[in-house]
Amino acid sequence: MSQFIDQEINGYKVQKAIGEGKFSTVYKAMNQEGNVIALKKIKIFDMMDPKHREKCLKEVKLMQPLDHENIIKYLDSFLYNNELIIATEWAERGDLKKLIKSAQADDTPFEEVQLWNYIQQIASALSHMHEKRIMHRDLKPANIFIGGDGTLKVGDLGLGRIFSSETIEAYSKVGTPLYMSPELLHGEGYDMKSDIWSLGCIAYEMAEFKSPFKQSDKMSLVDLFNNITKGEFKPVSNRYSQQLRTVIEGMIVVDPSKRLDANTILQKAKEMFSSHSDTKRTPQIINVLVMEDIYEKLSLVQYHQNFCVPLKKKPISKYFFSLDESVNSSYRFYYFVDLCYWLMNLPKQKKNKLAQPIKYSNNLEDTARKLLQDIKAWGIKLPEQLGSPHISSGFGDMVCFILNDLLNRELIRVNFKFELPQFGGDLSNSQVPSHHIQYDEQDFPEELTEEDQDEVENDEFTQSILFYQKKFKTEQPDFNQIPQNRQIIQTKIALNEWTNEYNRVEKELNKFEINLKENKSYLNDYQRSMNLVKKCSKQLTIASQYFKSNEVQDIQQQWINYLEIIPKLETQITNLIQPELREILYNNRQTISQFEIKINTLSKSNSSKLELDQQLHQNIVDIQSRIPTLNDNRPKQRQIINQLKSDINDLNVKIGILQTQLTKSYSYSSGQLSDEEDF
């Protein structure tokens, strides 16, 4: 392994080994452009002769045309010291196997929206491969890598096919075929559905943190083979939806013909992931509450004085990082970055707490990635699957979580303590002067007449309103009484301040009272509304009585009887038609359809000939305009034109004759059909 480190192979600078298997070793390397890539060295010399090695290299090169966001990009492949070297895209966040183990160690199951997202990405990769007639044959969590932005990428393409002749022997030495389909396991004929079985096993493992067929670590290889052959496994737990469980079970089916295909899984996963995402597009209330805490805590760390002033930034609102406000996303993201670095640098600055400008990368994703690395190094534990896309928008769950955690750590560092409110004695003896607004009787509309009053009060709708009004009045609590078990918070505001505030509110109420007396338009609106309510109530009462009348009930019963009779009549009519007549009707319909096709064909032919006539006429006009000197040939040209017109007329006559014949045939068929129906 060490012989490759710090060497340059075909223009690739090998840095270090990052993984080793039975037949391969993966190295981190750098190409000539300075980009990090992965080099995989496969020891094909130990398992194949030179002819097979060349075939292996050709098959790997077939993988290069695959260009998909969920497939590891193959960059290059070559033979070096009788070993196959494959250069691929670098996946900096490891593989799915590591992610599953991390989630299992933390005892944090994947959310269903995450599972749909992962299934969608893997199914999208398989669909692209299957369209190219390429199978994976060795799909497993260790061969599904994770990019820097959290995107899943299927890797090691084609190697399962290369090693398929020795699969059982290889697995008996180095592992177990947890993700192999029954047909591949038994060496039978297999197709693209074999990859679907593997995807189902991976999805099951993400949901349950275990293989569907491995019941214990001590299970023998023979027992495992038997379980896979039977296809029996414990169902996915009920914490996930029935749709997800159905899709997983539809992938792990012993009969390949009954197994779901990649496109079906992809469409279902897209639909479910979109539905789960839509439910989360509305900002959660928890984000708003956390952001309000952040807003208050920022004032405790002198945010305005030590951050906004030095960096010349505007103070944020209470919803700046929790809601998708009409703010430039790039501005909000870099505002978040400045805040994070300022809070992380505060413990280092003993006297000068002022924020300092920070130099950013030109790439927003690189800045987000660097910030997450620094936050983790600073001591905040972030979710394993967290990537730059989760914070690059500058708002949302993770942005609020990070800021709140940083602020809490800073407040703890400076020994800040929250004090509970102080409670005082009874304030029942305190008196506040009361003020009542007085209205003149002329300010209100005239009372309803006795006839109108009876009409309104007898209406069912009005009666229901009066009932609930009466109920509310009887159950309305007395807000002037203070419960004995309630403690009053003691105020520290001076009495004169309360008096000033009371006087200010009193003046505002007086102004409002004067405006009500001067502007009486609202009374007219009230009167119109009451008249309209009376009219509508009366009409509703009449309509209600009409719908309850015997006439309407009779019509309704009549319609019900008709609906019951219609199916019986349809059955009788169907039974009356003899089988021979049905066949004749069918044949006549077929003949009519053929006639219609012929008529359409002739119509198209006629149209094309008319277009040809117009084109010939236009050509003649063009020739006449371009060669004005050929006056002697004009009689001959006219003769040709007349001949063409005559031919066209003959064609039109023939078309008319054919149409007439077809029409007569159609009429004859229709007449025969009607005679047979009458019979």
Beta strands, then each sheet from edge to edge (+ up, - down):
strand 1: 8-9
strand 2: 12-20
strand 3: 24-30
strand 4: 36-42
strand 5: 74-80
strand 6: 83-89
strand 7: 144-146
strand 8: 152-154
sheet 1: 1+ 2- 3+ 4- 6+ 5-
sheet 2: 7+ 8-
end
